[in-house]
Amino acid sequence: MSVQDRNLKNRARVLIVDDEFHVAHAAAMVLSQAGYECETCPTVEAALKVLECKGADVIVADMRMPGMDGMDLLKKVQSKQPDLAVVVTVPLPAAESAKAALRGGAFDCVTKPFDTDELNAVVGRAVEMSTLQRENRKLREQLDVASIAAGFVAEAPKSRQLVAMIRRVAPSRTTALIEGETGTGKELVARMLHYWSNRADGPFLAINCKALADGVVESELFGHEKGSFTGAIRERAGCFERASGGTLFLDEIGEAGSDFQAKLLRVLEDGEVLRVGGSRPRKVDVRIVTATNRKLRSEVAAGRFRADLYFRLSVIPLKIAPLRERREDILPLAHHFLAFHSTDAGRPLMLSPQAEEALLSYSWPGNVRELENIIERAVVMSGQETLMPDAFAFDDDDSDEDLGAGLDPVSGPGAAPGSTIDSNHARRAARPAESKDEGTLQTTLDRAAAVRIKAALAAAGGNRVEAATTLGVDRTTLYRLMKRLSL
C-alpha cells in the first residue's frame, strides 16, 4: 500500500502555519491531493489554539513570520507534545535558519518555493514517525499500567473477589465508586478499570476533588473561553473535555463541596459541558470513576452529600478491604516492594523469618501505602542483606530509641542475632510510657532518615559518595533523599 493510499484511509492531519496565504494554500492543495486532512493558520498563536482543540499529526511551519515564528512554535511543541513532528519551511538562501531548526528538534526542513514531490515525501515520513512514536508511547503507558496492575497482589479471598469484579465491570462505561481507607490503593483500582476497558487507548485523568476550591470548580471541570474572567488570557479545555474518550478519576469525592456536587450531577445527567463564558454546550464521552475514604451513605444521611449524586456515582460500588482484613496479601506485597526498592538501591535484600513474623503481627493502620513506606525505609537504612525486625519503624514504636534501634552512625544499622518480634514487643512493653512523637508516620520516618544521613555525612567529612556507601545505598538514592528531606 502506498503512502497516499494509507493517508486516504487514515486521513493524517497536517497543520500548515504560514503568514503568506497563497503559500499556505498551495501547500494545503498539494498535501490534500496526497490524501491528508489539512488546515492552515496565519499565526503561531492561531496554530496553538487549533492544536489544543483539534490536534494534528504533523506541523508544517514557516521559520520566518512576524511576531512568534516557526522556532517559537517548535519550542512550544517540543515542550508539550514531543511526539508531534514539525517540518519547517525556509527560503532557499536561509541555510543557517534551517540548521538552527534541525538542532532545535525539527523533523526536517523544506525550502520555498515548494517542490511538490519533496513536500509530499517529507510530510509522509513525518506522519509515519509521529504515528510510530505515539504508538510506542501508548505501548509504554500500557506496559506501565500492566506492571502496576501486577503489583495489585490478590492472594486474600477479598482481594481475589475485587479483581474479579474489576475485570467484569471494566468494559462498561457505567460510573463506579471505589470505597476504602486511606492507602488501600484506590487510584490503582481506577487505573485497572481503565486499562481493562475498551477506553485503554484514551486518556486517564486523575483529579483530587479536595484540591479544587469552590471558586474555580466550574473552570477546572468545564473549561473557559478567552476573556470570560480576569486572568482568562486564552481558552482552556476543562477536565471533562481533556478526558473525553477515556476515564476521569475523581479522587476524594467525599470532600467535594456543594457547588462541585451540583455541577458534577448536571454533567452526569446531560452528558455535555458548557465552558465558562461559552454559549455552545459540548458533548463529552467520558467514564466517571470516583473514590472516597469516607462512608458516603453516612455523608448522605448527615446532609453533607447529595443523595441524587450518590446514586448516580455508585452504580457499581467497589470496596477495598483494609490490609488488616486481608493478611494473606501482606508478605507477597512486602516481597514485591522489597524487590522494587532493592533494585532502586542497587543491592539485593531479603526478609528474615523474624521480619516476616513482625510484618504479619502489625495492624497496618496506613494500609498498603504504609507497608511500602516501611519497606522503602528499611532498604535505605539497613546495612544488612537480610532484614531483621529492628529494620522496621512501625507506628506503634514508642520513641526515637526504636526508630534508631541497631543504628550506628558509622557502621550502619543491624539487629542482634536471634532477636525476634516477641522480644521486641516485650522490650517495648517493659519500658515506662513515653509521649508519642507528633505527626504522621512518614514524618517520623523522615526525621529518622535525616538523622542517619546527617551522621553518615559527618563521618564521611561531607563526601556524599562515601556516605552513600556507608548507608548501603547508591549515590542517586542518597541525592534523592537529601533533596526530599532538604538536607
C-alpha positions, 0 to 999 in steps of 0.5 A, spaced: 500 500 500 502 506 498 503 512 502 497 516 499 493 510 499 494 509 507 493 517 508 486 516 504 484 511 509 487 514 515 486 521 513 493 524 517 492 531 519 497 536 517 497 543 520 500 548 515 502 555 519 504 560 514 503 568 514 503 568 506 496 565 504 497 563 497 503 559 500 499 556 505 494 554 500 498 551 495 501 547 500 494 545 503 492 543 495 498 539 494 498 535 501 490 534 500 491 531 493 496 526 497 490 524 501 491 528 508 486 532 512 489 539 512 488 546 515 492 552 515 493 558 520 496 565 519 499 565 526 503 561 531 498 563 536 492 561 531 496 554 530 496 553 538 489 554 539 487 549 533 492 544 536 489 544 543 482 543 540 483 539 534 490 536 534 494 534 528 499 529 526 504 533 523 506 541 523 508 544 517 511 551 519 514 557 516 521 559 520 520 566 518 513 570 520 512 576 524 511 576 531 512 568 534 515 564 528 516 557 526 522 556 532 517 559 537 512 554 535 517 548 535 519 550 542 512 550 544 511 543 541 517 540 543 515 542 550 508 539 550 507 534 545 514 531 543 511 526 539 508 531 534 513 532 528 514 539 525 517 540 518 519 547 517 519 551 511 525 556 509 527 560 503 532 557 499 538 562 501 536 561 509 541 555 510 543 557 517 535 558 519 534 551 517 540 548 521 538 552 527 531 548 526 534 541 525 538 542 532 532 545 535 528 538 534 525 539 527 523 533 523 526 536 517 526 542 513 523 544 506 525 550 502 520 555 498 518 555 493 515 548 494 517 542 490 511 538 490 514 531 490 519 533 496 513 536 500 509 530 499 515 525 501 517 529 507 510 530 510 509 522 509 515 520 513 513 525 518 506 522 519 509 515 519 514 517 525 509 521 529 504 515 528 510 510 530 512 514 536 505 515 539 504 508 538 510 506 542 508 511 547 501 508 548 505 501 548 509 504 554 503 507 558 500 500 557 506 496 559 506 501 565 499 500 567 500 492 566 506 492 571 502 496 576 496 492 575 501 486 577 503 489 583 495 489 585 497 482 589 490 478 590 492 472 594 486 474 600 479 471 598 477 479 598 482 481 594 481 475 589 473 477 589 475 485 587 479 483 581 474 479 579 469 484 579 474 489 576 475 485 570 467 484 569 465 491 570 471 494 566 468 494 559 462 498 561 462 505 561 457 505 567 460 510 573 463 506 579 465 508 586 471 505 589 470 505 597 476 504 602 481 507 607 486 511 606 492 507 602 488 501 600 490 503 593 484 506 590 487 510 584 490 503 582 483 500 582 481 506 577 487 505 573 485 497 572 478 499 570 481 503 565 486 499 562 481 493 562 476 497 558 475 498 551 477 506 553 485 503 554 487 507 548 484 514 551 486 518 556 486 517 564 485 523 568 486 523 575 483 529 579 483 530 587 476 533 588 479 536 595 484 540 591 479 544 587 476 550 591 469 552 590 471 558 586 474 555 580 470 548 580 466 550 574 473 552 570 477 546 572 471 541 570 468 545 564 473 549 561 473 557 559 473 561 553 478 567 552 476 573 556 470 570 560 474 572 567 480 576 569 486 572 568 482 568 562 488 570 557 486 564 552 481 558 552 482 552 556 479 545 555 476 543 562 477 536 565 471 533 562 473 535 555 481 533 556 478 526 558 473 525 553 474 518 550 477 515 556 476 515 564 476 521 569 478 519 576 475 523 581 479 522 587 476 524 594 469 525 592 467 525 599 470 532 600 467 535 594 463 541 596 456 543 594 457 547 588 462 541 585 456 536 587 451 540 583 455 541 577 458 534 577 450 531 577 448 536 571 454 533 567 452 526 569 445 527 567 446 531 560 452 528 558 455 535 555 459 541 558 458 548 557 465 552 558 465 558 562 463 564 558 461 559 552 454 559 549 455 552 545 454 546 550 459 540 548 458 533 548 463 529 552 464 521 552 467 520 558 467 514 564 466 517 571 470 513 576 470 516 583 473 514 590 472 516 597 475 514 604 469 516 607 462 512 608 458 516 603 451 513 605 453 516 612 455 523 608 448 522 605 444 521 611 448 527 615 446 532 609 453 533 607 452 529 600 447 529 595 443 523 595 441 524 587 449 524 586 450 518 590 446 514 586 448 516 580 456 515 582 455 508 585 452 504 580 457 499 581 460 500 588 467 497 589 470 496 596 477 495 598 478 491 604 483 494 609 490 490 609 488 488 616 482 484 613 486 481 608 493 478 611 494 473 606 496 479 601 501 482 606 508 478 605 507 477 597 506 485 597 512 486 602 516 481 597 514 485 591 516 492 594 522 489 597 524 487 590 522 494 587 526 498 592 532 493 592 533 494 585 532 502 586 538 501 591 542 497 587 543 491 592 539 485 593 535 484 600 531 479 603 526 478 609 528 474 615 523 469 618 523 474 624 521 480 619 516 476 616 513 474 623 513 482 625 510 484 618 504 479 619 503 481 627 502 489 625 495 492 624 497 496 618 493 502 620 496 506 613 494 500 609 498 498 603 501 505 602 504 504 609 507 497 608 511 500 602 513 506 606 516 501 611 519 497 606 522 503 602 525 505 609 528 499 611 532 498 604 535 505 605 537 504 612 539 497 613 546 495 612 544 488 612 542 483 606 537 480 610 532 484 614 531 483 621 525 486 625 529 492 628 529 494 620 522 496 621 519 503 624 512 501 625 507 506 628 506 503 634 514 504 636 514 508 642 520 513 641 526 515 637 530 509 641 526 504 636 526 508 630 534 508 631 534 501 634 541 497 631 543 504 628 550 506 628 552 512 625 558 509 622 557 502 621 550 502 619 544 499 622 543 491 624 539 487 629 542 482 634 542 475 632 536 471 634 532 477 636 525 476 634 518 480 634 516 477 641 522 480 644 521 486 641 514 487 643 516 485 650 522 490 650 517 495 648 512 493 653 517 493 659 519 500 658 515 506 662 510 510 657 513 515 653 509 521 649 508 519 642 512 523 637 507 528 633 505 527 626 504 522 621 508 516 620 512 518 614 514 524 618 517 520 623 520 516 618 523 522 615 526 525 621 529 518 622 532 518 615 535 525 616 538 523 622 542 517 619 544 521 613 546 527 617 551 522 621 553 518 615 555 525 612 559 527 618 563 521 618 564 521 611 567 529 612 561 531 607 563 526 601 556 524 599 559 518 595 562 515 601 556 516 605 552 513 600 556 507 601 556 507 608 548 507 608 548 501 603 545 505 598 547 508 591 549 515 590 542 517 586 538 514 592 542 518 597 541 525 592 534 523 592 533 523 599 537 529 601 533 533 596 526 530 599 528 531 606 532 538 604 538 536 607 
